[in-house]
């Protein structure tokens, strides 16, 4: 729900000077229309959806690669 409604989180992420990855366990593009919207759109460097817990591993790998 934070992804869809929390502008407080968006405001905080806007202050970050580091890469941000948005991770969704389910394939939100295939779910209800309201779940397809993210207040983080345009802020996250990468969005990973539909990969279950493996998505978190992919996000960490991306973030490590960005540090190099």
Secondary structure as GFF3:
##gff-version 3
##sequence-region A 1 68
A	DSSP	alpha_helix	2	5	.	.	.	ID=ss1
A	DSSP	alpha_helix	7	14	.	.	.	ID=ss2
A	DSSP	beta_strand	21	24	.	.	.	ID=ss3
A	DSSP	three_ten_helix	28	30	.	.	.	ID=ss4
A	DSSP	three_ten_helix	33	36	.	.	.	ID=ss5
A	DSSP	beta_strand	46	49	.	.	.	ID=ss6
A	DSSP	alpha_helix	54	67	.	.	.	ID=ss7
###
